[in-house]
Amino acid sequence: MTPEMRIFTAIAPFVCLIMWLDWRALHTVDADEPRRANEARSLRALLLAKRGFDAATFGGAGCVYCLQEVFDGHPGVVETAVGYSGDGPAHPTYQTARDDGSFVLALRVFFNATLVSYASLARLYATTVDPTASESCSVTAYDYTNATAGRPLAPPFPAARPPTLFLPSNRFQADAARALAAAVEAAFAPVPVAIDVRAPRRFYVAEEYHQFVYVKNGTVLAEYKAQCDPTEKARAVWEGKSLVFPAPS
């Protein structure tokens, strides 16, 4: 046996072992992958906050995916994230957040306050939802997606609740949120409205498949909107109403 063959014979088992480990890494389902993806997006959210960007959290309103489509690309908005806002167990999944009952399915909007004000974003949110409905569509867009894939419908997420403004930590922005809620009530008086103003809650970024659904699964979302489009319903409800609130900036 030549020296080259001896070397090859000696290292061949190690080469095969490395190749097998690489194959296993590529083809093994990692149960922790969703959690790590969630933590990575949560870390990005933390970094955005540390870089000085402000954050607004809007909840309820029936279709948070529709809300993300509204806010993405809006002038001054840096990034948006779908998630769960509440005081329940840390790092919930969609199912555990829904079953816990204390979470609101919400959208966090990071924005550059030198380009757009919180009041402007809050106004956009308020006029994109229906404040006269205590509940939105009985089936969320996520559950509709499950149904179209042949999976059984689970009970609707409790976050199909009234529109919800989570008070920002900034005092002036919090005052704007309260003023907006009062302005919405005045716009619809004497019809009662259902718009919650809540103290800040811990926000957890949802799983990756909940992010940017309007881009990744736009066809199914369009089918859902054809049956129950919260934003279209809001346009009809707001038609002819005057919202006396600071003008967008």
C-alpha positions in Angstrom: 0.0 0.0 0.0 1.4 3.3 -1.0 1.8 6.1 1.6 -1.0 8.0 0.0 -3.4 5.1 0.3 -2.4 4.7 4.0 -3.2 8.4 4.6 -6.5 8.1 2.8 -7.5 4.9 4.7 -6.7 6.7 8.0 -8.7 9.8 7.4 -11.6 8.3 5.4 -13.7 7.4 8.5 -13.4 10.9 9.8 -14.4 12.4 6.5 -17.4 10.2 6.3 -18.4 11.1 9.9 -18.2 14.8 9.1 -20.3 14.4 6.0 -22.9 12.4 8.0 -23.1 15.1 10.6 -23.6 17.8 8.0 -26.4 15.7 6.4 -28.0 15.2 9.8 -27.9 18.9 10.6 -29.6 19.7 7.3 -32.3 17.1 7.6 -33.1 17.0 11.2 -36.1 19.0 12.5 -35.0 21.2 15.3 -37.8 21.6 17.9 -36.1 24.7 19.2 -35.8 26.5 15.9 -39.1 28.4 16.3 -38.0 29.6 19.7 -34.6 30.7 18.5 -36.2 32.5 15.5 -38.5 34.2 18.0 -35.6 35.2 20.3 -33.7 36.5 17.3 -36.6 38.8 16.2 -37.1 39.8 19.8 -33.4 40.7 20.1 -33.7 42.8 16.9 -36.7 44.6 18.5 -34.6 45.3 21.6 -31.8 46.6 19.4 -34.2 48.9 17.6 -35.4 50.3 20.9 -31.8 50.8 22.1 -31.0 52.7 18.9 -33.5 55.3 19.9 -36.5 54.4 17.9 -39.9 54.8 19.5 -42.4 52.0 19.6 -46.2 51.9 19.5 -48.3 48.8 20.3 -51.7 48.4 18.8 -53.9 45.4 19.6 -57.2 43.7 18.8 -58.9 44.9 15.7 -59.5 41.4 14.2 -56.7 41.0 11.7 -53.3 41.9 12.9 -51.9 40.8 9.6 -54.0 43.4 7.8 -52.7 46.0 10.3 -49.1 45.1 9.5 -49.8 45.6 5.8 -51.2 49.1 6.6 -48.2 50.2 8.7 -45.4 48.6 6.7 -43.9 51.2 4.4 -45.7 54.1 6.1 -43.4 57.2 6.2 -41.3 57.1 9.4 -42.0 53.5 10.2 -38.7 51.6 10.6 -40.1 48.1 11.3 -43.2 46.2 12.5 -43.6 43.0 14.3 -46.7 40.8 15.1 -46.7 39.5 18.6 -48.5 38.9 21.9 -49.0 41.6 24.5 -49.9 40.6 28.0 -48.9 39.4 31.4 -49.1 35.7 30.9 -46.3 33.1 30.7 -43.1 34.4 29.1 -42.3 33.6 25.5 -45.7 32.2 24.5 -46.5 30.5 21.2 -49.7 31.3 19.3 -51.5 28.4 20.9 -50.3 29.0 24.5 -51.1 32.8 24.2 -54.5 32.0 22.9 -55.2 29.4 25.6 -53.9 31.6 28.4 -56.5 34.2 27.6 -54.6 37.2 29.0 -52.7 38.1 25.8 -53.8 40.4 23.0 -52.6 39.7 19.5 -50.9 42.9 18.7 -48.7 44.8 16.3 -45.6 46.7 17.5 -44.5 49.6 15.3 -41.0 51.0 15.6 -40.8 54.5 14.2 -38.5 57.4 13.9 -40.2 60.2 15.9 -38.3 62.9 14.0 -40.2 61.7 10.8 -43.6 60.7 12.1 -45.4 61.4 15.4 -47.0 58.8 17.7 -50.2 60.8 17.4 -50.2 60.4 13.6 -49.7 56.6 13.8 -52.4 56.3 16.5 -54.7 58.2 14.3 -54.0 55.9 11.4 -54.7 52.9 13.6 -57.9 54.3 15.0 -59.3 55.0 11.5 -58.2 51.6 10.2 -60.3 49.7 12.8 -64.0 49.6 13.7 -64.4 51.0 17.2 -68.1 50.3 17.3 -67.6 46.5 17.4 -66.9 44.8 20.7 -65.6 41.8 18.7 -64.2 41.6 15.2 -64.5 38.7 12.8 -65.3 35.4 14.6 -62.4 33.7 12.7 -58.9 35.2 12.7 -56.8 35.3 9.5 -54.5 32.7 11.0 -57.4 30.3 11.8 -58.7 30.9 8.3 -55.3 29.9 6.9 -55.5 26.7 8.9 -58.9 25.9 7.5 -57.8 26.4 3.9 -54.9 24.0 4.6 -57.4 21.3 5.7 -56.6 21.7 9.4 -59.4 22.0 11.9 -60.3 25.5 13.2 -59.3 26.2 16.8 -61.3 28.6 19.0 -60.7 32.2 17.8 -57.9 34.0 19.5 -59.2 36.1 22.4 -57.5 39.1 20.8 -60.4 39.5 18.4 -61.3 42.1 21.0 -62.0 45.8 20.7 -59.3 48.0 19.3 -56.6 48.4 22.0 -54.1 51.2 22.5 -51.3 50.2 24.9 -50.0 53.3 26.6 -46.5 54.2 25.6 -43.9 54.9 28.3 -43.4 58.4 27.0 -45.8 60.6 28.9 -46.7 62.9 26.0 -47.4 59.9 23.8 -49.5 58.3 26.5 -51.5 61.6 26.8 -52.0 61.5 23.0 -53.4 57.9 23.3 -55.9 59.0 25.9 -56.9 62.0 23.9 -57.3 59.9 20.8 -59.7 57.5 22.6 -61.8 60.4 23.8 -61.8 61.9 20.2 -63.0 58.5 18.8 -65.8 58.5 21.4 -66.8 62.0 20.4 -66.8 61.2 16.7 -69.3 58.4 17.2 -71.5 59.8 20.0 -74.1 58.9 20.9 -73.2 55.5 19.5 -71.1 53.7 22.1 -67.6 52.7 21.0 -65.3 50.0 22.2 -61.7 51.1 22.3 -59.5 50.0 25.1 -56.7 52.1 26.6 -54.4 49.8 28.6 -51.3 50.2 30.7 -48.1 48.9 29.0 -47.8 45.1 28.8 -44.9 42.9 28.0 -44.7 42.3 24.3 -43.4 39.1 22.8 -42.6 38.8 19.1 -44.7 36.0 17.5 -43.3 33.1 15.5 -41.8 33.9 12.1 -44.7 32.5 10.1 -46.9 35.2 11.6 -44.7 38.0 10.2 -45.5 39.7 6.9 -48.3 37.3 6.0 -49.5 39.7 3.4 -46.2 39.2 1.5 -45.6 35.5 2.2 -49.3 34.2 1.9 -51.0 37.1 0.2 -53.4 34.8 -1.8 -54.9 33.2 1.3 -55.1 36.6 3.1 -56.9 38.1 0.1 -59.4 35.2 0.3 -59.9 35.9 4.0 -60.5 39.6 3.3 -63.1 38.7 0.7 -65.1 37.2 3.6 -64.2 39.5 6.4 -62.1 42.5 5.8 -61.7 44.5 9.0 -60.1 47.5 7.2 -62.8 47.7 4.6 -65.4 47.5 7.3 -63.6 50.3 9.2 -63.7 52.5 6.1 -67.5 52.1 5.9 -67.9 52.8 9.6 -65.8 55.9 9.5 -67.4 57.4 6.4 -68.8 60.8 7.2 -67.2 60.9 10.6 -64.9 63.7 11.8 -62.1 62.8 14.1 -61.0 65.9 16.0 -57.5 65.1 16.8 -54.0 66.5 16.1 -53.4 66.4 12.3 -50.9 63.8 11.0 -47.3 65.0 11.0 
